[in-house]
Amino acid sequence: MIEDDFIPGSPNAIELEKLQIELVKLQKWVQENDKRMAIIFEGRDTAGKGGAILRFTQFLNPRAMRIVALPKPTEVEKGQWYFQRYAKHLPNPGEMVFFDRSWYNRSVVEPVMGFCTPEQYERFMKQVPLFENMLIEDGIILIKFWFSISINEQKHRLEQRKINPLKQWKLSTVDMLAQSKWDEFTRHKEIMFSRTHSENAPWIIIQGNNKPSARIEAIRYVINMVDYDEKGCSGVSLNVNNDILSKFQPT
């Protein structure tokens, strides 16, 4: 059982099941039409990215989807073009790929933690819009989610990870410094939004304090992005809750 506050028989659980039925139909459309879909899950530590991906993929055909959660780069990968290690994991025809963190590590985590140089950071920020435009022009359906969370909720979840033996594996050096470096993460996140958001590849921000609502709205958004056969036949609402999910608005 996936632990994330969906109580069997509750309105949230019923709505989730209907949305997952829609996802199965969407995946069938992707397979039958040789489409390629890449969904990026970014956000603060403990914001619920991994749990959201589990809810997305729970009933999908594993032969036509992949979850990509890359470890830290090897010495060889450090000498490669930055995007190279990610490019080889892009979706094949008829496939959906879910990135549990992505190339955007270089826009927030790496500069905050000192894992990249200022020159590497700036090069990435200049190249990423070009990289994503190439993906989109080649036909890849690209969706970029940022899961947001409050500082107090993050503190609570980090404390739960420390005492829960089933979640202690999630704790990392970055997690342990998430609270003390909160403002630095915020500053780099805002810069990332302003420099890498575009109409073709917008940032979709999800309020993640309430896990069930965040996961429901993320799935609903993806369903709205594609016109597939028998869309909406499950009876689920396709209207996104704008209090939970919004598109970044440049100032």
HUKA-V454564 format. One record per backbone hydrogen bond with DSSP energy under -0.5 kcal/mol. NH is the residue of the N-H (numbers start at 1). CO is the residue of the C=O. Records with the same first field share a line. If there is no record, write none. Layout:
NH->CO / CO
This chain:
3->1
4->2
7->5
8->6
10->7
14->10
15->11
16->12
17->13
18->14
19->15
20->16
21->17
22->18
23->19
24->20
25->21
26->22
27->23
28->24
29->25
30->26
31->27
32->28
33->29
34->31
35->30
36->139
37->95
38->141
39->97
40->38 / 143
41->99
42->40 / 145
44->147
47->44
52->48
53->49
54->50
55->51
56->52
57->53
58->54
60->57
62->60
64->61
65->62
66->96
68->66 / 98
69->67
78->74
79->75 / 76
80->77
84->81
85->82
86->83
87->83
88->84
89->86
90->87
94->35
95->35 / 92
96->64
97->37
98->66
99->39 / 97
100->68 / 98
101->41 / 99
105->102
106->103
107->104
108->104
110->105
112->108
113->109
114->110
115->110
116->110
121->117
122->118
123->119
124->120
125->121
126->122
127->123
128->124
131->127
132->128
133->129
134->130
135->131
136->132
137->133
138->134
139->136
140->135
141->36
142->140
143->38
144->202
145->40 / 143
146->204
147->42
148->146 / 206
154->150
155->151
156->152
157->153
158->154
159->155
160->156
161->157
162->158
163->159
164->160
165->163
167->164
168->164
170->167
171->168
176->172
177->173 / 174
178->174 / 175
181->177
182->179
185->181
186->182
187->183
188->184
189->185
190->186
191->187
192->188
193->189
194->190
195->191
196->192
197->193
198->201
204->144 / 202
205->203 / 246
206->146
207->244
208->148 / 206
211->209
214->210
215->211
216->212
217->213
218->214
219->215
220->216
221->217
222->218
223->219
224->220
225->221 / 222
226->223
228->226
231->228
233->230
235->232
240->238
242->240
244->241
245->241
246->205
248->203
250->248
